[in-house]
Amino acid sequence: MIAKNETVEQACQRILAAFFVKYPNPDLQAEANRILKEFLAQKIPMKGKPSGWAGGIVYAAANRYRRACGVQGLLN
């Protein structure tokens, strides 16, 4: 849930910080923060739930260099 005065970007940063408190991984955290910073710099409208954006950023950062199996280009 987003507080009334909290932007989607602030909520996403808060959710990412809370995630990495529970599941510490400095390398993944740095990569997730870098990706979020790039989104914010490009002024991309972040429609939808901040938790969805935060989860997607963590998923993308964690699986960036994994090799797909089965369907080419798709992580199974």
C-alpha positions in Angstrom: 0.0 0.0 0.0 1.3 3.5 -0.9 1.0 6.3 1.6 -0.8 9.3 0.2 2.3 11.5 -0.1 4.6 8.7 -1.2 5.4 8.4 -4.9 5.7 5.2 -6.8 9.4 5.7 -7.0 9.7 6.2 -3.2 7.5 3.2 -2.5 9.6 1.0 -4.9 12.8 2.1 -3.1 11.3 1.4 0.3 10.1 -2.1 -0.9 13.6 -2.9 -2.3 15.3 -1.8 0.9 12.9 -3.9 3.0 13.5 -6.9 0.7 17.3 -6.7 1.0 17.0 -6.4 4.8 15.2 -9.7 4.9 17.3 -11.3 2.2 20.8 -9.6 2.2 22.7 -9.8 -1.0 24.9 -6.7 -1.5 25.7 -7.5 -5.2 22.1 -8.0 -6.1 21.1 -5.0 -4.1 23.6 -2.8 -6.0 22.3 -4.1 -9.3 18.7 -3.6 -8.4 19.4 0.0 -7.2 21.3 0.7 -10.4 18.4 -0.6 -12.6 15.8 1.5 -10.6 18.1 4.6 -10.9 18.2 4.1 -14.7 14.4 3.9 -14.8 14.1 7.1 -12.8 16.7 8.9 -14.9 14.7 8.1 -18.1 11.5 9.5 -16.6 9.6 6.3 -17.5 6.1 6.4 -16.0 5.9 3.6 -13.5 2.3 2.5 -13.8 1.0 -0.3 -11.6 2.0 -1.5 -8.1 5.4 -0.5 -6.7 5.7 -4.1 -5.4 5.4 -5.4 -8.9 8.1 -3.1 -10.1 10.4 -4.0 -7.2 9.8 -7.7 -7.7 10.4 -7.4 -11.5 13.6 -5.5 -10.9 14.9 -8.1 -8.5 13.9 -10.9 -10.8 15.5 -9.3 -13.8 18.7 -8.6 -11.9 18.9 -12.0 -10.4 18.3 -13.9 -13.7 20.3 -11.6 -16.1 23.1 -14.0 -16.8 21.3 -17.3 -16.3 21.1 -19.6 -19.3 17.6 -20.4 -20.4 16.6 -24.1 -20.8 13.7 -25.5 -22.9 12.3 -22.6 -24.9 15.1 -20.4 -26.2 15.2 -17.0 -24.7 12.8 -17.9 -21.9 13.7 -18.9 -18.3 11.8 -22.0 -17.3 
